[in-house]
Amino acid sequence: MKKKTAEQIKQSAAELKIVLGCFPTLKALALAIGEDYTVLQAWFKNGVPTHYCPTLEKLSKGKARCENLDPTTEWGVLRNSPI
């Protein structure tokens, strides 16, 4: 796992705010993904873990993108791979 830079964490937090805008509260978003809201609070400081990105993109109806939630992952490779 690559360590995220300060700029990548800032980008991730900005994108997470987009997802949060789709919910009335941070707790509501946390409930939707089955996490405690304190875990999500930590994401603003540490970045969003890769495995949550597709779910967050889906919950935001595509307003937030995996590429911005976790810029350390090569999402283009995954998006272009056959199922």
N, C-alpha and C positions, 0 to 999 in steps of 0.2 A: 504494500500500500504506500502510495506516495504521500509525503507530507505536504499539506497545503500551505501556500505562501499567504502572507497577510492580504495581498490583493485578491487572491482566490477566495479567501474566507469572507472578505468584504462583498465580493460578487455573489457568493453563496447566500449570505445574509440578506442582501437586497432581493434576491429571487425568492427566498423564503418569505419575505414580507409580502410578495405578490400572492403566494399560496395562502398566507394568513388572511389576506384581504377577502378571500372566498369564504371565510368562517367568522362567526360573531366574536369568538374569543380564541386565545391560544389553547385553552383547555378543550374547546370543541374540536380543534384540529387534532390535538393529541388523542382524544377519544376516537376520532375517525381512523387513526392509524394504529391504535392500540398501544400507545405509549403514555408515560406520565409527562405532564406539561414541563416538568423540570428538565427532562431530557431534551425537549425541543428548545428550551431556553439556552441550553449549552451549545446547541447548533449555531446560535448567533455568534458565539465566540470561537467555535472550533470547525464550523462548516457542517454541511449535511452529509451523513454517511451515504455512500453510493447506493446501497440496497434500498433506500427509501425514495430515491429520486423518481423512478417510474411511477410509483404510487402518488407522489406529490404532483407530478406532472398531470396525471389523470384526474386527481381531485381538483386541480385548478383549471381543468378543461383546456389544457395546453397553454394557458397564460404564462406559466412558469415552465421552463425547459430544463431537462436533465443536464444539458451542456452548461447551464449557468448555475444550477444547484450544486453540481460537482464537476468543476472544470478539469479535474485531474484524470477523469475517465475518458477513454476514446469512444464517445457515444456514437460517432459516425460509423465506426466499424460495427457496432452492435445494431444500429438502425438498418444497415445495409445487408446484414446477414440473413440467409434464408431460415425460415422457421422449421 
